[in-house]
């Protein structure tokens, strides 16, 4: 597919041979006609499965995707998520991975736990980098260390995205929740390192997976991420971090 940006010579849609012209919002899209075949090779099945799994995962993670991605040119936030996570799509395709009982979060959990997966799964893409290490205790309280590629500033906000697998009356269900924390001047003054923020019950008591979950039951799996947003720049453009999904370690309540 190609896009003709100067459409002075094209002002209509139609076909010439196997080439099709479409006028989309004043731009001419040139593509070949779609032809259907009955081929069903293992590679084609793997590609279709990967696309389906990524689509279902994006639907489950829509709250986090909406918080972490901007639309790309000629595409949506979901297209941005797909593009940023080509490594995950390739791993799903090569290993013919499927979700567990229509639970895409379970699929993501299993991929992140698989030592064979050496890539990363992006939860956000921006102009700085955020790395996080989390621990969750037996009561669901989340703590951890968030490192940023620049110094934290008053006015920054941290959005924690938590995807949960919950045992509800012996049926595994999933849910995704968001929790945001705005950094105030006392938070910045209390930092031991300018680009590291320590998350604990004292400064972020509301970051509790059990309390945030709308599902009542035992938590069987957690996937978590933390996205940092700073004030927009002078042109009004977002100032967001790139962030990644991870599995929190488990710890005992202190």
WODAUR-V562000 format. One record per residue. N is the residue number from 1. NEAR is the number of other C-alpha atoms within 8 Angstrom. D_FIRST is the distance of its C-alpha to the first C-alpha in Angstrom with 1 decimal. Layout:
BEGIN
n:N near:NEAR d_first:D_FIRST
n:N near:NEAR d_first:D_FIRST
END
This chain:
BEGIN
n:1 near:6 d_first:0.0
n:2 near:6 d_first:3.8
n:3 near:8 d_first:7.0
n:4 near:9 d_first:10.1
n:5 near:6 d_first:13.1
n:6 near:6 d_first:15.7
n:7 near:9 d_first:15.6
n:8 near:5 d_first:19.1
n:9 near:5 d_first:18.3
n:10 near:6 d_first:16.1
n:11 near:7 d_first:18.0
n:12 near:7 d_first:17.1
n:13 near:8 d_first:14.8
n:14 near:7 d_first:14.9
n:15 near:8 d_first:13.9
n:16 near:6 d_first:14.8
n:17 near:5 d_first:15.3
n:18 near:7 d_first:12.5
n:19 near:10 d_first:9.9
n:20 near:13 d_first:9.8
n:21 near:12 d_first:10.1
n:22 near:10 d_first:10.9
n:23 near:11 d_first:13.2
n:24 near:7 d_first:13.1
n:25 near:4 d_first:16.1
n:26 near:5 d_first:16.3
n:27 near:11 d_first:12.7
n:28 near:13 d_first:10.5
n:29 near:12 d_first:7.1
n:30 near:12 d_first:5.7
n:31 near:9 d_first:4.5
n:32 near:8 d_first:7.2
n:33 near:7 d_first:10.3
n:34 near:4 d_first:11.3
n:35 near:4 d_first:14.4
n:36 near:4 d_first:17.1
n:37 near:4 d_first:19.5
n:38 near:4 d_first:22.7
n:39 near:4 d_first:22.2
n:40 near:6 d_first:23.4
n:41 near:6 d_first:23.9
n:42 near:6 d_first:25.2
n:43 near:6 d_first:22.1
n:44 near:8 d_first:20.0
n:45 near:9 d_first:22.8
n:46 near:11 d_first:22.9
n:47 near:9 d_first:19.2
n:48 near:8 d_first:19.8
n:49 near:13 d_first:23.0
n:50 near:14 d_first:21.6
n:51 near:9 d_first:19.0
n:52 near:8 d_first:21.9
n:53 near:12 d_first:24.3
n:54 near:10 d_first:22.1
n:55 near:8 d_first:21.6
n:56 near:9 d_first:25.4
n:57 near:11 d_first:26.2
n:58 near:11 d_first:24.2
n:59 near:7 d_first:26.1
n:60 near:10 d_first:29.4
n:61 near:10 d_first:28.8
n:62 near:8 d_first:27.6
n:63 near:9 d_first:30.6
n:64 near:11 d_first:30.0
n:65 near:14 d_first:26.2
n:66 near:9 d_first:27.0
n:67 near:7 d_first:29.7
n:68 near:12 d_first:27.7
n:69 near:14 d_first:24.1
n:70 near:8 d_first:22.7
n:71 near:10 d_first:19.4
n:72 near:9 d_first:16.5
n:73 near:5 d_first:14.3
n:74 near:4 d_first:12.1
n:75 near:9 d_first:13.9
n:76 near:10 d_first:17.4
n:77 near:12 d_first:20.3
n:78 near:11 d_first:19.5
n:79 near:10 d_first:16.0
n:80 near:13 d_first:18.0
n:81 near:14 d_first:20.5
n:82 near:10 d_first:18.1
n:83 near:7 d_first:16.6
n:84 near:8 d_first:20.2
n:85 near:11 d_first:21.5
n:86 near:8 d_first:19.4
n:87 near:9 d_first:22.8
n:88 near:10 d_first:24.2
n:89 near:12 d_first:21.3
n:90 near:9 d_first:21.8
n:91 near:9 d_first:25.6
n:92 near:13 d_first:25.4
n:93 near:12 d_first:23.3
n:94 near:7 d_first:25.7
n:95 near:6 d_first:28.7
n:96 near:9 d_first:27.8
n:97 near:9 d_first:29.1
n:98 near:8 d_first:29.7
n:99 near:11 d_first:31.2
n:100 near:8 d_first:35.0
n:101 near:4 d_first:35.9
n:102 near:5 d_first:32.8
n:103 near:10 d_first:33.6
n:104 near:12 d_first:30.4
n:105 near:14 d_first:32.6
n:106 near:12 d_first:34.7
n:107 near:12 d_first:31.8
n:108 near:9 d_first:31.0
n:109 near:12 d_first:34.8
n:110 near:8 d_first:35.0
n:111 near:8 d_first:32.1
n:112 near:10 d_first:33.7
n:113 near:7 d_first:37.0
n:114 near:7 d_first:35.8
n:115 near:6 d_first:36.9
n:116 near:4 d_first:34.2
n:117 near:8 d_first:31.5
n:118 near:5 d_first:31.6
n:119 near:6 d_first:28.7
n:120 near:9 d_first:28.7
n:121 near:9 d_first:27.4
n:122 near:12 d_first:26.6
n:123 near:15 d_first:28.0
n:124 near:15 d_first:27.1
n:125 near:12 d_first:25.3
n:126 near:10 d_first:27.0
n:127 near:8 d_first:28.7
n:128 near:10 d_first:31.7
n:129 near:10 d_first:32.5
n:130 near:15 d_first:34.7
n:131 near:10 d_first:36.3
n:132 near:11 d_first:38.6
n:133 near:9 d_first:41.2
n:134 near:12 d_first:42.7
n:135 near:11 d_first:45.7
n:136 near:13 d_first:46.6
n:137 near:11 d_first:50.2
n:138 near:9 d_first:51.8
n:139 near:8 d_first:51.9
n:140 near:10 d_first:48.2
n:141 near:13 d_first:48.8
n:142 near:14 d_first:45.9
n:143 near:12 d_first:46.7
n:144 near:11 d_first:45.0
n:145 near:11 d_first:44.0
n:146 near:13 d_first:41.0
n:147 near:10 d_first:40.2
n:148 near:12 d_first:38.2
n:149 near:8 d_first:36.9
n:150 near:6 d_first:38.9
n:151 near:8 d_first:42.2
n:152 near:11 d_first:42.4
n:153 near:9 d_first:43.4
n:154 near:9 d_first:45.2
n:155 near:9 d_first:42.6
n:156 near:12 d_first:40.1
n:157 near:11 d_first:39.4
n:158 near:12 d_first:38.6
n:159 near:12 d_first:36.8
n:160 near:11 d_first:37.6
n:161 near:13 d_first:35.3
n:162 near:12 d_first:37.2
n:163 near:13 d_first:35.9
n:164 near:15 d_first:38.9
n:165 near:14 d_first:39.8
n:166 near:15 d_first:43.0
n:167 near:12 d_first:45.6
n:168 near:11 d_first:46.6
n:169 near:5 d_first:49.5
n:170 near:5 d_first:48.2
n:171 near:6 d_first:44.6
n:172 near:8 d_first:41.9
n:173 near:9 d_first:39.9
n:174 near:11 d_first:37.4
n:175 near:12 d_first:37.2
n:176 near:12 d_first:35.6
n:177 near:10 d_first:37.6
n:178 near:10 d_first:37.3
n:179 near:9 d_first:40.2
n:180 near:8 d_first:40.2
n:181 near:8 d_first:42.8
n:182 near:8 d_first:43.3
n:183 near:12 d_first:45.0
n:184 near:8 d_first:48.1
n:185 near:8 d_first:50.3
n:186 near:6 d_first:52.6
n:187 near:9 d_first:49.7
n:188 near:12 d_first:48.8
n:189 near:6 d_first:52.5
n:190 near:6 d_first:52.9
n:191 near:10 d_first:50.2
n:192 near:5 d_first:51.6
n:193 near:6 d_first:48.5
n:194 near:9 d_first:46.4
n:195 near:10 d_first:43.1
n:196 near:13 d_first:44.3
n:197 near:11 d_first:45.0
n:198 near:9 d_first:47.2
n:199 near:11 d_first:46.5
n:200 near:10 d_first:49.6
n:201 near:11 d_first:51.5
n:202 near:5 d_first:53.5
n:203 near:6 d_first:50.7
n:204 near:9 d_first:48.2
n:205 near:9 d_first:50.3
n:206 near:8 d_first:47.8
n:207 near:11 d_first:45.3
n:208 near:11 d_first:46.7
n:209 near:11 d_first:44.5
n:210 near:9 d_first:47.2
n:211 near:7 d_first:48.0
n:212 near:9 d_first:44.4
n:213 near:11 d_first:43.4
n:214 near:5 d_first:43.7
n:215 near:7 d_first:44.4
n:216 near:7 d_first:48.0
n:217 near:8 d_first:48.4
n:218 near:7 d_first:48.4
n:219 near:10 d_first:45.3
n:220 near:8 d_first:44.0
n:221 near:9 d_first:41.1
n:222 near:12 d_first:39.6
n:223 near:13 d_first:36.3
n:224 near:13 d_first:36.5
n:225 near:13 d_first:34.8
n:226 near:14 d_first:35.9
n:227 near:16 d_first:33.7
n:228 near:11 d_first:35.3
n:229 near:12 d_first:34.6
n:230 near:11 d_first:36.4
n:231 near:8 d_first:37.0
n:232 near:9 d_first:34.1
n:233 near:8 d_first:34.1
n:234 near:5 d_first:35.4
n:235 near:5 d_first:32.0
n:236 near:6 d_first:31.9
n:237 near:7 d_first:29.1
n:238 near:9 d_first:29.7
n:239 near:11 d_first:31.7
n:240 near:13 d_first:30.8
n:241 near:14 d_first:31.2
n:242 near:15 d_first:28.9
n:243 near:14 d_first:30.8
n:244 near:14 d_first:30.9
n:245 near:11 d_first:32.2
n:246 near:9 d_first:35.4
n:247 near:11 d_first:38.3
n:248 near:11 d_first:41.6
n:249 near:7 d_first:44.7
n:250 near:8 d_first:47.6
n:251 near:8 d_first:50.9
n:252 near:6 d_first:54.2
n:253 near:6 d_first:55.3
n:254 near:2 d_first:57.4
END
